[in-house]
Amino acid sequence: MNDYLLEKCVKIMLEDWDGDKSLSYYHYAFAIRRNKIIEMGRNNPIIMSPKAYRLAQKFNIEHWKKYPFLHAEADLLLKLDPKHYHKRTTILSLKINRHGRFRLAKPCYKCEIALSKSNLTNVMWSLTDDTNLSVPALNGTLANK
């Protein structure tokens, strides 16, 4: 992940967030291919989504069938053209709290299943930051899943 793309994703996320403090955290996922951001997903922990339920059926994820709220990665999968379901597509998961500080954004187990079944295993995520960095430290990949 080059610095320019990371900074661009952070800028898009912060513009979308716009300082809203109504939720405890805001979670975003970006699909990146050939040094371009091709899609963005965002969590919605408030409204149940029929799209999330359809995704739960597609990947047979029981928890999402019972609680169909959109995770950022699930929203991204729903928006992303399946032609980009490829190991060369990088997924970047970023999470901030209501104060704009980066938090651990490692995909949950259910999102890991959906991403892996979609052949999207090159996944990076933000780490918790208590020093208020302007760009997050990153970790990970799901390549071994």
N, CA and C atoms as an extended XYZ file, in Angstrom:
435
Properties=species:S:1:pos:R:3:atomname:S:1:resname:S:1:resid:I:1 pbc="F F F"
N         0.857       -1.178        0.000 N   MET     1
C         0.000        0.000        0.000 CA  MET     1
C         0.898        1.234        0.000 C   MET     1
N         0.778        2.037       -1.043 N   ASN     2
C         1.619        3.231       -1.054 CA  ASN     2
C         0.978        4.361       -0.241 C   ASN     2
N         1.819        5.284        0.201 N   ASP     3
C         1.367        6.365        1.082 CA  ASP     3
C         0.298        7.238        0.428 C   ASP     3
N         0.443        7.500       -0.864 N   TYR     4
C        -0.524        8.352       -1.557 CA  TYR     4
C        -1.928        7.750       -1.491 C   TYR     4
N        -2.047        6.461       -1.787 N   LEU     5
C        -3.366        5.811       -1.751 CA  LEU     5
C        -3.932        5.761       -0.340 C   LEU     5
N        -3.088        5.478        0.630 N   LEU     6
C        -3.544        5.463        2.020 CA  LEU     6
C        -4.065        6.843        2.419 C   LEU     6
N        -3.312        7.885        2.099 N   GLU     7
C        -3.744        9.242        2.417 CA  GLU     7
C        -5.045        9.600        1.701 C   GLU     7
N        -5.188        9.160        0.457 N   LYS     8
C        -6.412        9.434       -0.301 CA  LYS     8
C        -7.612        8.727        0.333 C   LYS     8
N        -7.449        7.476        0.743 N   CYS     9
C        -8.533        6.741        1.414 CA  CYS     9
C        -8.919        7.422        2.723 C   CYS     9
N        -7.921        7.853        3.491 N   VAL    10
C        -8.185        8.543        4.752 CA  VAL    10
C        -8.944        9.843        4.478 C   VAL    10
N        -8.547       10.576        3.454 N   LYS    11
C        -9.225       11.833        3.110 CA  LYS    11
C       -10.691       11.580        2.744 C   LYS    11
N       -10.943       10.580        1.918 N   ILE    12
C       -12.320       10.240        1.528 CA  ILE    12
C       -13.140        9.858        2.757 C   ILE    12
N       -12.545        9.037        3.623 N   MET    13
C       -13.233        8.600        4.838 CA  MET    13
C       -13.579        9.795        5.730 C   MET    13
N       -12.614       10.679        5.959 N   LEU    14
C       -12.842       11.823        6.839 CA  LEU    14
C       -13.868       12.795        6.260 C   LEU    14
N       -13.873       12.957        4.946 N   GLU    15
C       -14.881       13.812        4.317 CA  GLU    15
C       -16.274       13.214        4.476 C   GLU    15
N       -16.373       11.900        4.338 N   ASP    16
C       -17.670       11.236        4.498 CA  ASP    16
C       -18.141       11.304        5.959 C   ASP    16
N       -17.227       11.087        6.881 N   TRP    17
C       -17.544       11.133        8.318 CA  TRP    17
C       -17.981       12.534        8.731 C   TRP    17
N       -17.229       13.538        8.324 N   ASP    18
C       -17.556       14.950        8.535 CA  ASP    18
C       -17.766       15.314       10.012 C   ASP    18
N       -17.053       14.661       10.914 N   GLY    19
C       -17.120       15.019       12.326 CA  GLY    19
C       -18.359       14.557       13.064 C   GLY    19
N       -19.163       13.716       12.444 N   ASP    20
C       -20.387       13.212       13.082 CA  ASP    20
C       -20.006       12.404       14.329 C   ASP    20
N       -20.591       12.740       15.467 N   LYS    21
C       -20.265       12.049       16.720 CA  LYS    21
C       -21.427       11.220       17.242 C   LYS    21
N       -22.416       10.938       16.381 N   SER    22
C       -23.608       10.223       16.845 CA  SER    22
C       -23.359        8.739       17.096 C   SER    22
N       -22.366        8.154       16.447 N   LEU    23
C       -22.024        6.746       16.659 CA  LEU    23
C       -20.681        6.654       17.372 C   LEU    23
N       -20.449        5.520       18.018 N   SER    24
C       -19.179        5.371       18.736 CA  SER    24
C       -18.007        5.126       17.785 C   SER    24
N       -18.265        4.568       16.603 N   TYR    25
C       -17.197        4.364       15.620 CA  TYR    25
C       -17.777        4.392       14.210 C   TYR    25
N       -16.883        4.580       13.246 N   TYR    26
C       -17.227        4.612       11.825 CA  TYR    26
C       -16.218        3.734       11.109 C   TYR    26
N       -16.716        2.815       10.324 N   HIS    27
C       -15.874        1.801        9.700 CA  HIS    27
C       -16.045        1.879        8.185 C   HIS    27
N       -14.930        1.924        7.472 N   TYR    28
C       -14.922        2.038        6.017 CA  TYR    28
C       -14.052        0.941        5.435 C   TYR    28
N       -14.395        0.501        4.235 N   ALA    29
C       -13.574       -0.465        3.512 CA  ALA    29
C       -13.413        0.032        2.076 C   ALA    29
N       -12.203       -0.070        1.568 N   PHE    30
C       -11.887        0.381        0.211 CA  PHE    30
C       -11.339       -0.790       -0.593 C   PHE    30
N       -11.726       -0.850       -1.864 N   ALA    31
C       -11.138       -1.815       -2.788 CA  ALA    31
C       -10.168       -1.042       -3.674 C   ALA    31
N        -8.946       -1.550       -3.759 N   ILE    32
C        -7.895       -0.865       -4.513 CA  ILE    32
C        -7.312       -1.852       -5.518 C   ILE    32
N        -7.210       -1.411       -6.756 N   ARG    33
C        -6.643       -2.262       -7.811 CA  ARG    33
C        -5.850       -1.379       -8.745 C   ARG    33
N        -4.635       -1.781       -9.045 N   ARG    34
C        -3.750       -1.042       -9.950 CA  ARG    34
C        -3.607        0.417       -9.527 C   ARG    34
N        -3.381        0.613       -8.240 N   ASN    35
C        -3.159        1.941       -7.661 CA  ASN    35
C        -4.338        2.895       -7.836 C   ASN    35
N        -5.548        2.344       -7.910 N   LYS    36
C        -6.751        3.158       -7.979 CA  LYS    36
C        -7.776        2.646       -6.975 C   LYS    36
N        -8.484        3.581       -6.356 N   ILE    37
C        -9.599        3.201       -5.491 CA  ILE    37
C       -10.780        2.913       -6.400 C   ILE    37
N       -11.281        1.674       -6.363 N   ILE    38
C       -12.366        1.318       -7.276 CA  ILE    38
C       -13.731        1.265       -6.593 C   ILE    38
N       -13.741        1.182       -5.260 N   GLU    39
C       -15.031        1.173       -4.558 CA  GLU    39
C       -14.814        1.419       -3.076 C   GLU    39
N       -15.880        1.882       -2.403 N   MET    40
C       -15.844        2.126       -0.967 CA  MET    40
C       -17.108        1.574       -0.329 C   MET    40
N       -16.969        0.967        0.845 N   GLY    41
C       -18.116        0.505        1.614 CA  GLY    41
C       -18.077        1.127        2.997 C   GLY    41
N       -19.244        1.207        3.629 N   ARG    42
C       -19.345        1.825        4.960 CA  ARG    42
C       -20.301        1.008        5.812 C   ARG    42
N       -19.993        0.912        7.101 N   ASN    43
C       -20.879        0.168        7.991 CA  ASN    43
C       -22.161        0.953        8.254 C   ASN    43
N       -23.206        0.227        8.626 N   ASN    44
C       -24.448        0.844        9.079 CA  ASN    44
C       -24.989       -0.014       10.215 C   ASN    44
N       -24.608        0.318       11.456 N   PRO    45
C       -25.025       -0.504       12.597 CA  PRO    45
C       -26.421       -0.172       13.122 C   PRO    45
N       -27.148        0.687       12.422 N   ILE    46
C       -28.442        1.143       12.922 CA  ILE    46
C       -29.620        0.505       12.187 C   ILE    46
N       -29.529        0.410       10.871 N   ILE    47
C       -30.658       -0.041       10.062 CA  ILE    47
C       -30.383       -1.440        9.509 C   ILE    47
N       -31.319       -2.366        9.741 N   MET    48
C       -31.201       -3.699        9.137 CA  MET    48
C       -31.311       -3.564        7.624 C   MET    48
N       -30.521       -4.361        6.924 N   SER    49
C       -30.438       -4.226        5.475 CA  SER    49
C       -30.825       -5.514        4.760 C   SER    49
N       -31.775       -5.435        3.828 N   PRO    50
C       -32.075       -6.622        3.023 CA  PRO    50
C       -30.870       -7.056        2.185 C   PRO    50
N       -30.019       -6.105        1.824 N   LYS    51
C       -28.803       -6.444        1.067 CA  LYS    51
C       -27.871       -7.294        1.924 C   LYS    51
N       -27.738       -6.938        3.194 N   ALA    52
C       -26.893       -7.721        4.103 CA  ALA    52
C       -27.462       -9.128        4.258 C   ALA    52
N       -28.778       -9.239        4.294 N   TYR    53
C       -29.405      -10.556        4.421 CA  TYR    53
C       -29.123      -11.404        3.177 C   TYR    53
N       -29.205      -10.789        1.990 N   ARG    54
C       -28.903      -11.530        0.750 CA  ARG    54
C       -27.447      -11.998        0.734 C   ARG    54
N       -26.559      -11.158        1.213 N   LEU    55
C       -25.146      -11.537        1.288 CA  LEU    55
C       -24.959      -12.684        2.281 C   LEU    55
N       -25.692      -12.654        3.381 N   ALA    56
C       -25.642      -13.742        4.371 CA  ALA    56
C       -26.088      -15.051        3.743 C   ALA    56
N       -27.118      -14.999        2.915 N   GLN    57
C       -27.576      -16.212        2.232 CA  GLN    57
C       -26.536      -16.701        1.229 C   GLN    57
N       -25.945      -15.775        0.496 N   LYS    58
C       -24.944      -16.141       -0.515 CA  LYS    58
C       -23.761      -16.882        0.104 C   LYS    58
N       -23.290      -16.386        1.267 N   PHE    59
C       -22.115      -16.970        1.906 CA  PHE    59
C       -22.465      -17.878        3.081 C   PHE    59
N       -23.754      -18.102        3.308 N   ASN    60
C       -24.244      -18.961        4.377 CA  ASN    60
C       -23.671      -18.555        5.748 C   ASN    60
N       -23.852      -17.286        6.085 N   ILE    61
C       -23.376      -16.761        7.359 CA  ILE    61
C       -24.587      -16.556        8.259 C   ILE    61
N       -24.779      -17.482        9.184 N   GLU    62
C       -25.970      -17.495       10.033 CA  GLU    62
C       -26.141      -16.218       10.852 C   GLU    62
N       -25.062      -15.704       11.397 N   HIS    63
C       -25.144      -14.501       12.228 CA  HIS    63
C       -25.727      -13.331       11.438 C   HIS    63
N       -25.309      -13.183       10.177 N   TRP    64
C       -25.826      -12.090        9.354 CA  TRP    64
C       -27.281      -12.322        8.969 C   TRP    64
N       -27.698      -13.584        8.911 N   LYS    65
C       -29.112      -13.851        8.623 CA  LYS    65
C       -29.971      -13.372        9.789 C   LYS    65
N       -29.465      -13.567       10.998 N   LYS    66
C       -30.205      -13.172       12.193 CA  LYS    66
C       -30.092      -11.669       12.466 C   LYS    66
N       -28.918      -11.096       12.190 N   TYR    67
C       -28.648       -9.674       12.433 CA  TYR    67
C       -28.097       -9.042       11.148 C   TYR    67
N       -28.955       -8.715       10.196 N   PRO    68
C       -28.477       -8.234        8.886 CA  PRO    68
C       -28.133       -6.738        8.864 C   PRO    68
N       -27.100       -6.382        9.580 N   PHE    69
C       -26.591       -5.016        9.554 CA  PHE    69
C       -25.353       -4.999        8.665 C   PHE    69
N       -25.197       -3.949        7.888 N   LEU    70
C       -24.074       -3.877        6.956 CA  LEU    70
C       -22.765       -3.555        7.670 C   LEU    70
N       -21.810       -4.442        7.529 N   HIS    71
C       -20.438       -4.155        7.915 CA  HIS    71
C       -19.812       -3.446        6.719 C   HIS    71
N       -18.740       -2.714        6.934 N   ALA    72
C       -18.097       -1.978        5.849 CA  ALA    72
C       -17.650       -2.928        4.732 C   ALA    72
N       -17.081       -4.071        5.116 N   GLU    73
C       -16.613       -5.025        4.110 CA  GLU    73
C       -17.786       -5.635        3.339 C   GLU    73
N       -18.901       -5.886        4.025 N   ALA    74
C       -20.089       -6.433        3.352 CA  ALA    74
C       -20.659       -5.418        2.369 C   ALA    74
N       -20.732       -4.163        2.780 N   ASP    75
C       -21.205       -3.104        1.886 CA  ASP    75
C       -20.305       -3.013        0.666 C   ASP    75
N       -19.003       -3.111        0.892 N   LEU    76
C       -18.048       -3.083       -0.215 CA  LEU    76
C       -18.288       -4.251       -1.176 C   LEU    76
N       -18.455       -5.460       -0.641 N   LEU    77
C       -18.701       -6.630       -1.492 CA  LEU    77
C       -19.964       -6.465       -2.333 C   LEU    77
N       -20.986       -5.862       -1.751 N   LEU    78
C       -22.229       -5.654       -2.481 CA  LEU    78
C       -22.071       -4.645       -3.616 C   LEU    78
N       -21.195       -3.683       -3.442 N   LYS    79
C       -20.983       -2.639       -4.457 CA  LYS    79
C       -19.941       -3.028       -5.504 C   LYS    79
N       -18.999       -3.871       -5.116 N   LEU    80
C       -17.851       -4.185       -5.959 CA  LEU    80
C       -18.242       -5.099       -7.116 C   LEU    80
N       -17.840       -4.731       -8.305 N   ASP    81
C       -18.077       -5.563       -9.483 CA  ASP    81
C       -17.344       -6.889       -9.282 C   ASP    81
N       -18.048       -8.023       -9.457 N   PRO    82
C       -17.405       -9.333       -9.232 CA  PRO    82
C       -16.141       -9.567      -10.055 C   PRO    82
N       -15.959       -8.834      -11.149 N   LYS    83
C       -14.715       -9.000      -11.926 CA  LYS    83
C       -13.494       -8.583      -11.107 C   LYS    83
N       -13.713       -7.832      -10.020 N   HIS    84
C       -12.614       -7.419       -9.141 CA  HIS    84
C       -12.440       -8.354       -7.954 C   HIS    84
N       -13.214       -9.436       -7.890 N   TYR    85
C       -13.035      -10.448       -6.838 CA  TYR    85
C       -11.781      -11.237       -7.194 C   TYR    85
N       -10.648      -10.677       -6.860 N   HIS    86
C        -9.378      -11.242       -7.290 CA  HIS    86
C        -8.315      -10.955       -6.246 C   HIS    86
N        -7.347      -11.841       -6.142 N   LYS    87
C        -6.271      -11.681       -5.160 CA  LYS    87
C        -5.449      -10.422       -5.386 C   LYS    87
N        -5.496       -9.875       -6.593 N   ARG    88
C        -4.740       -8.648       -6.873 CA  ARG    88
C        -5.485       -7.387       -6.439 C   ARG    88
N        -6.713       -7.545       -5.992 N   THR    89
C        -7.453       -6.418       -5.434 CA  THR    89
C        -7.130       -6.343       -3.944 C   THR    89
N        -6.705       -5.190       -3.506 N   THR    90
C        -6.398       -4.982       -2.090 CA  THR    90
C        -7.613       -4.380       -1.403 C   THR    90
N        -7.947       -4.913       -0.254 N   ILE    91
C        -9.017       -4.360        0.576 CA  ILE    91
C        -8.360       -3.636        1.737 C   ILE    91
N        -8.728       -2.373        1.917 N   LEU    92
C        -8.218       -1.568        3.022 CA  LEU    92
C        -9.382       -1.261        3.947 C   LEU    92
N        -9.265       -1.678        5.193 N   SER    93
C       -10.308       -1.471        6.196 CA  SER    93
C        -9.819       -0.440        7.210 C   SER    93
N       -10.579        0.653        7.349 N   LEU    94
C       -10.221        1.740        8.259 CA  LEU    94
C       -11.369        1.996        9.223 C   LEU    94
N       -11.037        2.224       10.468 N   LYS    95
C       -12.060        2.530       11.470 CA  LYS    95
C       -11.583        3.715       12.306 C   LYS    95
N       -12.517        4.635       12.578 N   ILE    96
C       -12.227        5.748       13.470 CA  ILE    96
C       -13.310        5.809       14.537 C   ILE    96
N       -12.941        6.371       15.682 N   ASN    97
C       -13.952        6.578       16.714 CA  ASN    97
C       -14.607        7.945       16.493 C   ASN    97
N       -15.534        8.299       17.352 N   ARG    98
C       -16.270        9.563       17.164 CA  ARG    98
C       -15.385       10.797       17.299 C   ARG    98
N       -14.166       10.600       17.803 N   HIS    99
C       -13.226       11.713       17.939 CA  HIS    99
C       -12.227       11.758       16.783 C   HIS    99
N       -12.401       10.862       15.817 N   GLY   100
C       -11.542       10.855       14.636 CA  GLY   100
C       -10.227       10.131       14.806 C   GLY   100
N       -10.099        9.329       15.861 N   ARG   101
C        -8.861        8.563       16.074 CA  ARG   101
C        -9.015        7.164       15.494 C   ARG   101
N        -7.947        6.690       14.893 N   PHE   102
C        -7.982        5.378       14.258 CA  PHE   102
C        -8.133        4.267       15.288 C   PHE   102
N        -8.893        3.267       14.925 N   ARG   103
C        -9.127        2.097       15.761 CA  ARG   103
C        -8.862        0.835       14.943 C   ARG   103
N        -8.676       -0.274       15.649 N   LEU   104
C        -8.432       -1.552       14.999 CA  LEU   104
C        -9.593       -1.871       14.060 C   LEU   104
N        -9.272       -2.123       12.805 N   ALA   105
C       -10.304       -2.374       11.797 CA  ALA   105
C       -10.149       -3.742       11.145 C   ALA   105
N        -9.532       -4.678       11.860 N   LYS   106
C        -9.406       -6.032       11.320 CA  LYS   106
C       -10.809       -6.583       11.079 C   LYS   106
N       -11.055       -7.126        9.881 N   PRO   107
C       -12.386       -7.657        9.609 CA  PRO   107
C       -12.789       -8.731       10.615 C   PRO   107
N       -14.061       -8.709       10.988 N   CYS   108
C       -14.574       -9.741       11.895 CA  CYS   108
C       -14.541      -11.092       11.186 C   CYS   108
N       -14.765      -12.140       11.944 N   TYR   109
C       -14.704      -13.495       11.398 CA  TYR   109
C       -15.676      -13.669       10.227 C   TYR   109
N       -16.884      -13.102       10.351 N   LYS   110
C       -17.874      -13.245        9.284 CA  LYS   110
C       -17.425      -12.530        8.018 C   LYS   110
N       -16.844      -11.362        8.162 N   CYS   111
C       -16.327      -10.636        6.993 CA  CYS   111
C       -15.133      -11.365        6.380 C   CYS   111
N       -14.302      -11.961        7.222 N   GLU   112
C       -13.183      -12.758        6.714 CA  GLU   112
C       -13.693      -13.889        5.821 C   GLU   112
N       -14.757      -14.555        6.250 N   ILE   113
C       -15.341      -15.642        5.452 CA  ILE   113
C       -15.808      -15.109        4.105 C   ILE   113
N       -16.581      -14.025        4.134 N   ALA   114
C       -17.113      -13.456        2.889 CA  ALA   114
C       -15.989      -12.987        1.967 C   ALA   114
N       -14.971      -12.334        2.519 N   LEU   115
C       -13.853      -11.874        1.697 CA  LEU   115
C       -13.088      -13.056        1.100 C   LEU   115
N       -12.802      -14.053        1.916 N   SER   116
C       -12.070      -15.230        1.421 CA  SER   116
C       -12.848      -15.973        0.348 C   SER   116
N       -14.164      -16.135        0.548 N   LYS   117
C       -14.993      -16.817       -0.451 CA  LYS   117
C       -15.106      -16.004       -1.742 C   LYS   117
N       -14.793      -14.715       -1.657 N   SER   118
C       -14.797      -13.845       -2.836 CA  SER   118
C       -13.402      -13.703       -3.435 C   SER   118
N       -12.454      -14.505       -2.943 N   ASN   119
C       -11.077      -14.504       -3.425 CA  ASN   119
C       -10.373      -13.170       -3.148 C   ASN   119
N       -10.824      -12.465       -2.120 N   LEU   120
C       -10.212      -11.195       -1.719 CA  LEU   120
C        -9.449      -11.446       -0.418 C   LEU   120
N        -8.196      -11.827       -0.550 N   THR   121
C        -7.408      -12.218        0.617 CA  THR   121
C        -6.265      -11.252        0.919 C   THR   121
N        -6.078      -10.261        0.072 N   ASN   122
C        -5.057       -9.248        0.319 CA  ASN   122
C        -5.732       -8.098        1.064 C   ASN   122
N        -5.767       -8.195        2.386 N   VAL   123
C        -6.527       -7.266        3.219 CA  VAL   123
C        -5.593       -6.577        4.216 C   VAL   123
N        -5.711       -5.255        4.273 N   MET   124
C        -4.948       -4.449        5.219 CA  MET   124
C        -5.947       -3.739        6.128 C   MET   124
N        -5.547       -3.486        7.380 N   TRP   125
C        -6.458       -2.797        8.282 CA  TRP   125
C        -5.696       -1.848        9.199 C   TRP   125
N        -6.425       -0.821        9.663 N   SER   126
C        -5.825        0.151       10.584 CA  SER   126
C        -5.667       -0.471       11.965 C   SER   126
N        -4.680        0.028       12.688 N   LEU   127
C        -4.435       -0.372       14.064 CA  LEU   127
C        -4.885        0.755       14.990 C   LEU   127
N        -5.141        0.427       16.229 N   THR   128
C        -5.540        1.438       17.200 CA  THR   128
C        -4.414        2.442       17.401 C   THR   128
N        -4.789        3.716       17.422 N   ASP   129
C        -3.827        4.797       17.568 CA  ASP   129
C        -4.319        5.754       18.641 C   ASP   129
N        -3.574        5.891       19.706 N   ASP   130
C        -3.937        6.839       20.760 CA  ASP   130
C        -3.110        8.117       20.694 C   ASP   130
N        -2.290        8.255       19.646 N   THR   131
C        -1.450        9.445       19.517 CA  THR   131
C        -1.993       10.422       18.484 C   THR   131
N        -3.134       10.101       17.860 N   ASN   132
C        -3.813       10.982       16.916 CA  ASN   132
C        -3.008       11.209       15.633 C   ASN   132
N        -2.548       10.141       15.022 N   LEU   133
C        -1.836       10.228       13.751 CA  LEU   133
C        -2.787       10.673       12.641 C   LEU   133
N        -2.229       11.266       11.583 N   SER   134
C        -3.072       11.683       10.456 CA  SER   134
C        -3.317       10.538        9.483 C   SER   134
N        -2.438        9.546        9.467 N   VAL   135
C        -2.671        8.309        8.715 CA  VAL   135
C        -2.385        7.144        9.650 C   VAL   135
N        -3.127        6.060        9.512 N   PRO   136
C        -2.973        4.962       10.473 CA  PRO   136
C        -1.794        4.038       10.189 C   PRO   136
N        -1.332        3.382       11.220 N   ALA   137
C        -0.436        2.252       11.041 CA  ALA   137
C        -1.302        1.107       10.532 C   ALA   137
N        -0.740        0.272        9.644 N   LEU   138
C        -1.502       -0.819        9.041 CA  LEU   138
C        -0.922       -2.162        9.422 C   LEU   138
N        -1.761       -3.184        9.288 N   ASN   139
C        -1.348       -4.553        9.537 CA  ASN   139
C        -2.095       -5.448        8.579 C   ASN   139
N        -1.606       -6.666        8.428 N   GLY   140
C        -2.318       -7.822        8.014 CA  GLY   140
C        -2.529       -8.187        6.592 C   GLY   140
N        -2.959       -9.401        6.440 N   THR   141
C        -3.500       -9.958        5.218 CA  THR   141
C        -4.232      -11.220        5.617 C   THR   141
N        -5.207      -11.574        4.834 N   LEU   142
C        -5.959      -12.791        5.097 CA  LEU   142
C        -5.517      -13.911        4.173 C   LEU   142
N        -4.334      -13.771        3.602 N   ALA   143
C        -3.859      -14.700        2.572 CA  ALA   143
C        -3.803      -16.148        3.056 C   ALA   143
N        -3.658      -16.372        4.355 N   ASN   144
C        -3.561      -17.747        4.863 CA  ASN   144
C        -4.913      -18.362        5.166 C   ASN   144
N        -5.982      -17.647        4.970 N   LYS   145
C        -7.329      -18.161        5.296 CA  LYS   145
C        -7.826      -19.073        4.209 C   LYS   145
